[in-house]
Amino acid sequence: MKLKTTSIAFMGFIMIFTSLLSNAMQVKAPAREFYQLIVYHIKDKAQEERLDKYLSEAYIPAVRRLGIKTVGVFKTFNIDTATDKRIYVLLPHQSLQGFQNLNQRLEKDKALASKGADFINASFDNAPYLRKETMIMQAFTGMPVLKKPVFDAPKNTRVYELRSYESATEKLSLNKINMFNDEEMEIFFRIGSQPVFFGELLAGGRMPNMMYMTSYSDKASRDAHWKTFGSDPAWKRMSPLPKYKNNMDRMDVVFLTPTTYSDL
């Protein structure tokens, strides 16, 4: 009788465990975010200061009121001496509709219109930037949401590395993205490069391509991490594989520093 009771109890445990496991397997993965990357090209310190004022005092508070809680703002590394001065604004969206409706919703924001008046109503001969471009990306399945890095180092020493990998065809670009999702992305996490996002470009220039951002406490840390990456056994094993051959034919690397008002 005791053996029978124990057996029934054990079977009950198995049933409960199986049910819990089944429910756990049915939990949906986070939806893949969409990233809007705005790039302002500027000519001098005056335009830089006007953009800083507009973004920090008007624009970012406005998008936060619309539910976008994490906004990254970055500048060209050593912007004072750079020949191509840029300011990058990174916005995560839960859907493409969120991106599509953003400007229309911002146009109705009275606080934005008031606090950003100098920027919004700038005259043609006193513009706050030279040109502006926007890129739209969808997050990789291997990292579906943006991740905020954690540092002890102050913002003014941090380095964010933005990379763009262009491919000859859409199929080859997808192959490179699969390479990241299946194998390459894991190395960045394992060696502590603190990825911020990985995104497939849906609209923008120089397509097809993918973009991603990693972050470091300073330039020396960045260099050390990439040295580690290059000698990693997993990278040495996968990089020469025939299935990944020629899946990327142009790489663009940009070093950035976060602004004092950036959330990243």
N, C-alpha and C positions, 0 to 999 in steps of 0.2 A: 504493500500500500504506500509506504514511504517512497519507494522507487518510482511508483507511478506519479505521485504528487510532484516529485522533483522533476520528472520528465515533462509534465504539463507546464510547470513553471519555466523550465528551460525553453520549451517551445514558445511560450508566451514572450519570453525575452527576445527570442530570435525574430518573432513577428514585429515586436516594437522596434527593434534595431533596424530591421529591413525597411519599415515604414519611415523611420527617421532618415535613413540613408537615401531613400527614394525622394523624400521631400527636399533634402539637401541638394540632390542632383538636379532638382527642378528649379532651384533658385536661379533666376536670370542674372547673367553677367551685366555689369553697368552698360548703359547705352553709350555708344561712341559719340563723343562730343564733336562739335565743329569749332574750328579756330579761325578767327578773323585777325589777320596780321596787317596792320596799317603802317606804312613807312612814309615818313615825312623827310624830304630832302631840303636841307636848309643851307644858307650861305654864310651866316655869321653869328656872332654872339647875341646880337639884338633879336634875331629870329628865334634863336634857342631860348632866350629868356621869355619871349612872348608865348612860345609853345608850352614851356614849363608852367607858366602862370595859367594859361587856358586849361591845360590838362589837369593840373593839380587842384585848381580852385573851381572849375566849372564842369569840364567834361567827365572826369572820373566820378565825382559825386553824383552826376546825372545818371550815368550808366549803373551805378550802384543802386540808385533809387528804382531802377528798372529790374533789379534782381541779379545783376552780374557782380558777384562779390569779390572776385579775384581778377585784377587787371595788372598786367605786366607792362612796365614802361622802361625802355632801355635806350642807351645812346651809344653811338660809335665809340669804341675803345680809344681813349686819348683824343676826344673829339676836338679839343682846342687846336691840335696840330694836324688833324686829319684833312685830307683834300676833299673827300666825299663825306660830308657831315650828315648823319641821319639820326632820326629819333623813331623808335619802333614802339608800337602799341599793340599788345596781345590781348584779345578778348575771347573767352570761351563762350560758346552758345550751346544750349541743349538741343537745338534743332536748327535747320536751315531757315525756318520761318522766323525764328528769333533774330537771326541776322537780317533777314529781309525787312522786318518791321522796325528795326532799331532806329533808323534815321527818322522815320515818320513819327515815332513816339518821342524822340528827342526834340523834334520841331515844336512839340506842344509843351515842352518843359520851360516854364517862365523863369525859373531860377537860372537855368542854363543860358537863356537869352540875355538875362541881365548881367550875370557874372562873366559871361563870355563875350560880351558885346564888342570889345576891342578886337577880338579875333574874328568873330563871325561877320562883323560889318567892316572889315578892313578894306581899304581902297585898293584899286588895281596897282597903284604905284607905291604901295606900302604894304605888300602882302606879307603874312607871317611865315610863309614857307615858299620854296621854289616850285615843287611839285609834290604830289601825293599819290601813292599807289596802294592797292588793297589786294590781299591774297586770301582765298578761302580754302581751308583744309578740313579733312575729316580724320579723326584720330585713328591710329592703328588698332586692330583688335587686341594686340598684345599689351597695349596701354591705352584703354579707352577713355580715360579722363586725365586732365592736366594734374600734375603733381607739384606742390610747392616745396622747394628744397629747404633743408634745415642747415643753418650755418651759425657758428659762433663768431665768425669774422664779420667786421663791419661792411656795410654795403659798398663803400668806396674802394674796397680791395677786391671785391668779387668779380669773377669773369664768367659771362654766359656765352657759350659758343653756339652759334646758329649755323647749321649746315644745310646745304641744298644739293641733292644728288639728281642730276639730269640723266635721262636715258634716251636711247635712239628711238624706241617705240614704246607704246603703251604696255605691250606684253612684257618687254624687258623691265620696265618700271615696276610692274606688278611682281615680277620675279624678285627684284631687289627688296620690295616691301615684304614679300613672303620670307625672304632671307632674314630680315629683321625680326619678324614675328616668330619665326620658327627657331632661330638660333642666335642671331647677332645681338638682339636687344638684351638678352640675358647677361651678356658680358658687361654691359654698362652698369646694370644694377649690381652685379657681383663685385665689381672693382670699385664701386662707390662714386661713379661719375655723376650721380644725381640728375637723371633725365627730367626735363620739365614737360616735354611733349614729343610725340612722333606723329607727323601728319602727312596724308596724301593730298597733294595739291589738286583741288577741284576747279579752281579758276585763278588765273594769274598769268605771269609771264614765264617764258622759257619752259613750257610744258613739253612732254610729261616729266614730272619730277616729284620728289618727296622732300620734306624738310623735317628737321628735328633740332632740339635744343638741349644741351647738357650744361651743367653749372658747377662752378668750382670756387673755393675760398679765395684763390688768387691765381695769378698767371703761372707761378711755379707749380702749384698743385695741378693746374690744367696740364702742363707739360709732362708731369710725372704720371698722371693717369693715362695719358695717351701712349706713353712709353710702355706702361703696363699692358694696355690694350693690345699694342702691336706685338708683344711677346707672349700673349695669352695662348695656351695650347688649343683652346677651342677655336680661336680666330685663325691660327696657323693651319688647323685641320680643315676648316670650312672655306677659307678664302680661295684656295686653288681648285675647289671642286668644279668639274665641268658644268654642272647644272646651274652654276652662278656666273658662268663666263660672260663677260661683256654686258652685264646687266646695268652698268653705270658708265657713262663716258665723259661726264663733266661734273666737277665738284666745286662748290663755292663755299668758302668759310668766312664767317664774319664774327669778330670778337666784340662783345658788348659789355657795358656796365649798367647796373640798375640805377634808376634815379632814386632820390631819397623818398619819393612818394609812391614808388612801385610796390605792389603787393608781393612781388616775386624776388 
